[in-house]
Amino acid sequence: MTDLTRIRAQWSGFGGGPGVSTFYSLGSGLTVANLRAWFLAIAQYLPNTVTVQVENSGDVVDDVTGALVGAWAVAPVLPVVGVVGGSYSAPSGWITEWLTTTILDGHRLVGKTFCVPSAGSVLDGDGTLANTPITNLRAYTATAFAAMSGDLCVWHRPRVARAATAYHPAVTARDGGHGLVTGYRIPDKVVVLRSRRD
């Protein structure tokens, strides 16, 4: 069992909001500042109505059971505000995938951060990301990954057993777990966010 620090970043200032991005770490006190630095870097590709606030306190969870086992707090960080004016599509943007080498429940763990909404200038006319933005976003994320290497992780939630019903088969219990982030990927595609809690 490992205790994981849960860090949330609150998104606000756009239609369909607010939203939240959730991250997990092994408890480094620097993770909040490093996440804020990443959001500050990518802010040049966010609309100027969007604010992202990385919270400076939260819960500690047991990775196997999902139980809350404590709390954490660090010095607060300033909010990040997007810088791009003009029109944009509120549910559209890009996705950052946090890669691991950990396999649990027959699947390789991958974390996902939906960076939505993005400025309209990020999106190309063919449904992909424009060349300059994706190049810069990958560079900014490489810097963030290096800063959080050995601390940022992906949590695989536990599953509670459920008895069979007339409409659903039985579900067996499954322990949770986690994997350290060992890389990242920003696919060259536009994503649409259907839930503001992804």
PyMOL commands that set and color helices and strands:
alter all, ss='L'
color gray80, all
select helices_A, chain A and resi 31-45+120-122+131-148
alter helices_A, ss='H'
color red, helices_A
select strands_A, chain A and resi 3-12+19-25+51-54+57-62+68-73+80-81+92-104+107-115+152-156+177-180+183-185+191-192
alter strands_A, ss='S'
color yellow, strands_A
deselect
rebuild
show_as cartoon
